[in-house]
């Protein structure tokens, strides 16, 4: 059961029939402003905190995928269509959840094509569990030291993916199981992880099945997305995210019409 303080619900004045489960990344925040923006265009939105909340895991480490599936089920009782919209670790959750829980679409900002390791109290395991078992994940290379402050982790993720190629294959998110459309939004200057590379891998995995996958990108944008009217976020994990506020906003302007289309939203 999701505690009241760990969710933010918005009901639109003119419903479009689409329900959206909105997931933030490692910041752990409730995406209240984005939820209200989507609801202004007809979506019924539930933003949720998925770690650090009441009765939840304290970190992105062995978080049950069933947590998201349950909320999608609740939205489907109210709505004709359901969409899961996630950013970064939230995009990882969105894509993985959609492989086991039917959705009409996934919107993934700064996505990954594999499941990654997470840590809690010095113990490494998967970000996620399914039916009580850790989902296969890609670990990180030992001995990596950032060469800047704030640290850019893109090289660590890319190197770990190559070094643990066999484990990466087992940890691949089976995006070909997602029957609904997948919209991927990526910045070419993402310094957190290589989301542009991950997006290409997702497209390649879905293409043989003829599944609809759309990629919206901007070469100078970073890990974060700014939709029309949004302000640059502050806080979160101390790291280099790449991009600029201007480029991140330009990516948002490019992505916004596609987001509205996927949501079946009012223009």
N, C-alpha and C positions, 0 to 999 in steps of 0.2 A: 504494500500500500504506500503510495506516494504522499508524504506529509504536505499539508497545505502550504507551509512556508517554503517548500522545495518545488513548487509549481507556480506558474503564472498563466492564468487563463484569460483569453480575450474572445468575446463573442461579437461578430461583426453586425453592424446595423443592417446591412443588406447581404445576407449569406450567399456565397457562390456554390455551397455544397461541398467544399473541400475542407478537410481538417488537416492541420499541419502539426507535427511533433517537432519542436525546435530544440536543437542540442548545441550547446557551446562546446568549446574545446578545453584545453588544460587550465583555462582561467577558472572554470567551475562556476561561472556566473550564470544568472538567469537572464536570458536575452530579452528583457522587457521591451526595450525600444523597438527592436526588430519585430517582435511579436505584434506590437501595436501597428507598425507599418504594414505588415501583411494583412492584419485584420481590417485595416482601412480600405483594402481592396477585396474584401469579401471572404477571407479565410477565417475559419474558426481555429485558433492557435492555442496550443499548450506548449509553453516553454517549460523545461524541467531541469532541475539540478540532478546530476546523476552520480556524483560522488561528493563526499564531505557533508551530506545532509543527514537528516534524522534516520537512523537505522541503515545508513548507506556505508559503503566502503569509504575509508578516509582519503583514498587517492585513486588515480586511474590504474588500478591493479586488481585483477580478478573481479571485475564488475559483471554481474549476471546480465547476459543479453536479454533474458526474460523480462528484465526491468523495462526495457524499451518496447518489447512486444506487447506487454500488458497495456501500456499507454496507447499504443496503436489500436488495440482491440477496443479500448474505451472510446477513442475518437470515431472508430468505424460505426459504433452504435448510434452516433449522432449525425454522421456525415455520409454523403454519397461516395466520396473519394477520400483516400488518406495519402499524405505525402510526408516523408521524413526528411528534414532539412538540417544538416549538420555541418560544422566547421572543424577542420583539423582532427583532433581525437574524436570529436563529435561526428565528423564525416566518416571516420573509420567505423564508429558504432552504427551509423545510419546504413552504410553499405552492408556491413556484416548482418545486421538485424534483418534487412530486406532479403537476404538469402534464405531466411528461415521463417519469415513472417510476411505474408503477401502485402504489398503496397502498390499504389497506382503510379508512384514516381518517387525518385530519390533526388534531392538536390545536395550535392557534396562540394563544399568550398574547401580548397586546399586538401584534396583527398589523398588517401594512400591505397595501394593495391594489395597490401599485405597487412597482417596483424603484427603489432610490435610488442616488445617487452615493456613492462611497467614494474616499478619497485615500490615496496612499502617496508619500512623498518629494516632496510638492507637486504630484503629477500626479493629476488627477481622472478617474475612469472609473466603470464600473459596479461594484456590489458583486460581480457574478457574471459568469462566462463560460459558454458552452454551445458545444460542439464547437470550442473555441478562440477564439470570438468574444465580445466583450463583449455582454451582454444590454442592450437599450435601457433607459435609466434617466432619472430626473428629476434635473436638477442643482439647485443651491441658488442663491438670489438673492445677488447681490454686495452687499457693503456692510452686511449685517445685523450689528448689534452687540447682544449681550445686555444687558439692563437690570438684571440681578441676578447675584449670585454665591452659590451655584452657578447656572449659566445654565439656563433653561428653553427648550428648543428647539421646543416645540409650535408657536409662532407662525411660526418659520422654515420648518418643514415645511409648514404649512398655506398660507403665503404663496407658497412655491415651487411648490406644487401648482397654485395658481391662475395664477401668473405664467407657468408653462411648461405650460399646459393641453394644447397639441398634443403636446409630448413626454411628458406624463403619459399621454395616450391610448395612445401607442406603448409606454410602459413598464408598462402595466397587466398584472398577473398574470392569466392566462387561467384563472381558478378554475373556470370552467364545464367545463374539461377534467378536473377531478378527479372521478373516478367514485365514490370512497368518501365517507363522511360527513366534514364539516368542523365541528369544534367550535372556536368562537372565544371567548376569555376576555378581557374588557376592563374597564379602570377608567375611569370617567367623569372622573377628575381626573388622567389621564395627562398629564404635562407634558413628556414626551420627544417624542412625536408624537401626532397625533389618532387613536389606535387605535379609538376609538368611531366616528368617521366612516369609517375604513377598513373596519370590520366591517360597517357598513350597506352600503357599496359591494360588498363581497364577497357579502353576502346577495342584493342586487339582481341581481348578475351570475349567480348560480346558480339563482335562483327560476324563470326561464322554462324551464329544463331540468328542473325538478322534482327537483333534487338536494337531499339532506338537509343542512341547515346549521343549527346550533344556536348561539345566542349567550347567554353567561352574563356578566352585568355587575353592577357596583356603582358607584353614582354618586360615591362618595367614595374609591374605591380608585385607586391610581396605576399606574405602569408595571410594577411588580413584583407577583408573585403569591406568597402564602404558603399552601402546602397544609398540612393538619393535621399538626402536629408539627414543621414547618419553622421555623427561626429567620430573622429578617431578615438579608439578605445585606449584606456590607460590601465596599468596594473597587469596582472597575470604573471606568468613565469618570466624571470629576468633572462632575456635572450634577444638576439638580433633576428628580426622578422623579414627584413628586406623591404623593398619598395619605398614609396613615398606616399604621403597623404593624397597628393594629386593623382598619382598613378593608380592607387588603390580605389579612388573615387571614379576614375575613368573606367576601371574594370567593372565597378558597380553599375555604371551607366550602360555599359555593354551588356551586362548580365541581366539587368532589370527587366527588359521586355521578355526575355526567355523565362525568367522566374514567373512573371505574370502569366505567360502562356501555359507553363507547366501546371500552375495552380488553377488554371481556368478562372483567373481572377478578373475583377472589374478593372478596366484600364484607368 
